[in-house]
Amino acid sequence: MRKMLASALLSALLTVLPQTVRAAAPTTQPTSQPDCVWTGVDRIVAVGDVHGDFGQFVAVLRAAGVIDEQDNWIGGRTHLVQTGDVLDRGPDSRKGMDLLMKLEAQAAKTGGMVHPLLGNHEVMVPLGDWRYVNPAEVEAFGGEGPYREAMSPAGHYGRWLRTHNTVIRINDVAFVHAGISLAVSKMPLEKINRAMREQLARGEMEGLGMEADGPVWDRGLAVGEPEVVARKLAIILPRLGARHLVIGHTVDTDGVQCVAGGRLFRIDVGMSRFYGGPAACLVVDRGVYSEVRQGREPRVLLREAPTTQPAEAAP
């Protein structure tokens, strides 16, 4: 009898114990705020301003080998960064956003990732500044009312935009829409992203997202004198924990520009019909930085020892 009771007690304990252990294990709460730093990434594709030109957007993604002819993800473990300004000027911003949403889900299944960043137009439109909205873009949503609703905090597209980062770092490369000023570089990446999302949540024009030296507006690194830009980067990059910075926002239809000894890459090639630039992007593949352009062989911009780790961040 004692053996039977002991056996029954042991069986009960073995049944309850796994449940107890599982209940005590720490859990990670889901969050709408994405991370902003990744390491161990072998291949990165960075695409600049799209401005409502879906045809050019698809063309450059195919040239970079991340989507097929049916616009499905074939990039494997590649990280795709779109540095903002999918919206405005052209008529097909909705198609561009729909594609990015689809690719986010598809890339995650293969170990890849899609990073749509906020540009100044992704800040302006949700805040009600429609100066550059193409009338055909509004009509694609069914008129001003549906467009406004879609971009609202509760709207399908507005809710998605408000989860985006503004600045991220992959390995030792930082990405932002316009640039990083000396003042903003003092802020941790997480603080910059939080400030931008909070401003969009408040729905207020006042804040980092609309400041002239903010990360979606500042052109200091894009148009400054080379020696001045080099001095600024020597301060800014260590603060970001990066060796390179990739920016859009300032158009150069000649293609992707590599400046300051390879510390800065400018990738707004004016690909939309509004500017008439090429379907071109930056590809970083194990230390080789290249411009990839539709219909051309890749143009190598920089070669260096490959690293999938961040640079040592300055205090």
C-alpha positions in Angstrom: 0.0 0.0 0.0 2.8 2.4 0.9 4.5 1.6 -2.4 1.3 2.4 -4.3 0.8 5.7 -2.4 4.5 6.7 -3.0 4.2 5.8 -6.7 1.0 7.9 -7.0 2.6 10.8 -5.2 5.7 10.7 -7.5 3.5 10.6 -10.6 1.5 13.6 -9.5 4.7 15.6 -8.8 6.2 14.8 -12.2 2.9 15.9 -13.8 2.8 19.3 -11.9 6.6 20.0 -11.9 6.9 20.9 -15.6 3.9 23.2 -15.4 5.4 24.9 -12.4 8.8 25.4 -14.1 7.1 26.8 -17.2 5.1 29.2 -15.1 8.2 30.4 -13.3 10.2 30.9 -16.5 10.7 34.6 -17.5 8.6 35.8 -20.4 9.1 38.5 -23.0 6.2 40.9 -23.3 5.2 41.7 -26.9 5.9 45.3 -27.9 5.1 47.6 -30.8 8.5 49.2 -30.5 11.0 47.4 -32.6 14.7 46.9 -31.7 17.2 49.2 -33.4 20.5 47.3 -33.3 21.3 44.0 -35.1 24.6 42.1 -35.5 25.7 39.0 -37.4 24.2 40.1 -40.7 26.1 39.1 -43.8 24.1 41.1 -46.5 22.3 44.4 -46.3 20.4 46.1 -49.1 19.6 49.8 -48.5 17.1 51.7 -50.7 16.6 55.4 -50.6 13.7 57.7 -51.3 10.9 56.1 -53.4 8.3 58.9 -53.5 5.4 57.0 -54.8 7.1 55.3 -57.7 6.2 51.7 -57.3 7.6 50.6 -60.7 11.1 51.9 -59.8 10.9 50.5 -56.3 10.1 47.0 -57.6 12.9 47.4 -60.2 15.6 48.2 -57.7 14.4 45.4 -55.3 14.6 42.9 -58.2 18.0 44.2 -59.2 19.2 43.7 -55.7 17.9 40.1 -55.7 15.5 40.4 -52.8 12.2 39.9 -54.7 11.2 37.8 -57.7 9.0 38.6 -60.7 5.9 38.1 -58.6 7.3 40.6 -55.9 7.8 37.9 -53.3 10.8 37.7 -51.0 13.8 35.7 -52.2 16.4 37.5 -50.1 16.9 34.8 -47.6 18.7 36.2 -44.6 19.3 39.6 -46.2 18.3 42.7 -44.2 16.5 45.3 -46.4 16.6 48.9 -45.2 14.3 51.5 -46.8 15.5 54.8 -45.4 12.1 56.6 -45.6 10.1 58.8 -48.0 8.0 56.1 -49.6 5.2 58.7 -49.4 4.4 61.7 -51.5 5.2 63.3 -54.9 4.3 60.1 -56.9 0.9 58.3 -57.1 1.7 54.9 -55.8 2.7 55.2 -52.2 0.0 52.8 -51.1 1.4 50.1 -53.3 4.9 50.7 -51.9 3.6 50.4 -48.3 1.6 47.3 -49.1 4.7 45.7 -50.6 6.9 46.5 -47.6 4.3 45.1 -45.3 4.2 41.9 -47.3 8.0 41.6 -47.4 8.3 42.2 -43.7 6.3 39.0 -43.1 7.9 37.0 -45.8 11.5 37.9 -44.9 10.9 37.0 -41.2 10.1 33.4 -42.3 13.6 33.0 -43.9 15.7 34.7 -41.3 15.8 38.0 -43.1 14.4 41.3 -42.1 12.8 44.5 -43.6 13.4 47.8 -41.9 11.2 50.6 -43.1 12.5 53.8 -41.5 10.7 57.1 -41.0 11.5 59.9 -43.5 10.3 63.5 -43.2 7.3 62.6 -45.4 6.3 59.7 -43.1 6.2 62.3 -40.4 4.5 65.1 -42.3 1.5 63.1 -43.7 0.3 61.6 -40.4 0.6 65.0 -38.8 -1.6 66.5 -41.5 1.0 68.3 -43.6 -0.1 67.3 -47.1 1.9 69.8 -49.2 3.5 67.1 -51.3 0.8 64.6 -51.5 0.0 63.6 -55.1 -3.8 63.9 -55.8 -3.7 60.4 -57.4 -2.3 59.1 -54.1 -5.3 60.4 -52.3 -7.7 58.9 -54.9 -6.0 55.5 -54.5 -7.5 55.5 -51.0 -10.9 56.7 -52.2 -10.6 60.4 -51.4 -9.5 62.7 -48.6 -11.6 61.2 -45.8 -10.5 57.6 -46.3 -6.9 58.8 -46.8 -6.9 60.7 -43.6 -8.4 57.8 -41.8 -5.9 55.3 -43.2 -3.0 57.6 -42.0 -4.6 58.1 -38.5 -3.3 56.3 -35.4 -6.1 53.8 -35.8 -5.7 53.4 -39.5 -4.1 50.5 -41.2 -1.2 52.5 -42.6 -0.9 55.1 -39.9 -0.7 52.5 -37.2 2.1 50.7 -39.2 4.1 54.0 -39.8 4.0 54.8 -36.1 5.9 51.6 -35.2 8.8 52.5 -37.4 12.3 53.3 -36.2 14.1 56.5 -37.4 17.7 55.3 -36.9 19.1 51.8 -36.7 22.5 50.1 -36.7 23.2 46.9 -38.5 26.7 45.5 -37.7 28.9 48.7 -37.9 26.6 50.6 -40.3 24.0 53.2 -39.1 21.0 54.1 -41.2 18.9 57.3 -41.0 16.8 59.3 -43.5 18.5 62.7 -43.7 21.4 62.8 -41.3 22.6 63.0 -37.7 23.6 66.4 -36.3 26.2 66.8 -33.6 23.5 67.6 -31.1 21.3 64.6 -32.0 24.3 62.3 -32.0 24.4 62.8 -28.2 21.1 60.9 -27.9 21.1 57.1 -27.7 19.5 55.4 -30.7 16.6 54.2 -28.6 15.9 57.7 -27.3 15.8 59.2 -30.9 13.4 56.5 -32.0 11.2 56.9 -28.9 11.1 60.7 -29.3 10.0 60.4 -32.9 7.3 57.8 -32.2 6.0 59.8 -29.2 5.7 62.9 -31.3 3.6 61.0 -33.9 1.5 59.5 -31.1 0.8 63.0 -29.8 0.0 64.3 -33.3 2.0 67.5 -32.7 4.1 69.5 -35.1 6.5 70.5 -32.4 9.2 68.0 -31.7 12.3 66.3 -33.1 10.4 65.1 -36.2 9.9 68.6 -37.5 13.1 70.3 -36.4 15.5 71.5 -39.1 18.5 69.7 -37.5 16.4 66.6 -36.7 17.2 63.1 -38.2 14.6 63.3 -41.0 15.5 66.8 -42.1 19.2 67.7 -41.4 21.3 68.0 -44.6 24.5 69.0 -42.9 26.4 65.8 -43.8 24.9 65.6 -47.3 25.8 69.1 -48.5 28.6 70.3 -46.1 32.2 70.9 -47.2 34.1 67.6 -47.3 36.6 68.5 -44.5 33.8 69.7 -42.3 31.8 66.6 -42.9 34.8 64.4 -42.1 35.4 66.2 -38.8 31.7 65.8 -37.9 31.7 62.1 -38.7 34.8 61.6 -36.6 32.6 62.7 -33.6 29.2 61.3 -34.7 30.1 57.8 -35.8 31.6 56.7 -32.5 28.6 58.0 -30.7 26.4 55.8 -32.9 28.7 52.8 -32.4 29.2 52.8 -36.1 32.0 53.1 -38.7 29.7 54.1 -41.6 26.5 56.1 -42.0 23.9 55.7 -44.8 21.5 58.5 -45.5 18.9 59.5 -48.1 16.8 62.7 -48.4 19.3 64.7 -50.5 19.0 63.8 -54.2 21.9 62.9 -56.5 20.7 61.4 -59.7 24.2 60.3 -60.6 23.8 57.4 -58.3 24.9 56.2 -54.9 27.7 58.4 -53.5 30.6 57.2 -51.2 32.2 60.2 -49.4 34.5 60.9 -46.5 36.7 57.9 -47.2 33.8 55.5 -47.2 32.4 56.7 -43.9 29.3 58.2 -45.5 27.0 56.8 -48.2 24.3 58.9 -49.8 21.6 56.7 -51.4 18.8 59.0 -52.5 19.4 58.6 -56.2 16.1 60.4 -57.1 14.6 57.1 -58.4 11.1 58.4 -58.8 9.8 59.9 -62.0 9.5 63.2 -60.2 13.3 63.4 -60.2 14.2 61.0 -63.1 17.0 59.2 -61.4 18.0 55.5 -61.7 16.7 52.4 -60.0 19.8 52.0 -57.8 20.6 51.1 -54.2 23.5 50.3 -51.9 24.4 46.6 -51.2 26.7 45.7 -48.3 28.0 42.1 -48.7 30.7 40.9 -46.3 32.7 44.1 -46.4 32.1 45.0 -50.0 29.9 48.1 -50.5 28.5 48.4 -54.0 25.9 50.3 -56.0 23.5 47.9 -57.6 21.5 49.4 -60.5 18.9 48.0 -62.8 20.5 46.9 -66.1 24.1 47.4 -65.0 26.9 45.5 -63.4 27.4 46.3 -59.7 29.8 49.2 -59.1 32.1 48.6 -56.1 32.4 51.7 -53.9 34.5 50.3 -51.0 36.2 47.1 -49.9 37.1 46.5 -46.3 37.6 43.6 -44.0 34.2 42.1 -43.4 32.6 42.5 -39.9 29.2 41.7 -38.6 29.8 43.4 -35.3 29.3 47.0 -34.2 32.0 49.5 -33.7 32.9 50.4 -30.1 30.5 53.1 -29.0 31.9 56.3 -27.5 30.7 57.3 -24.1 
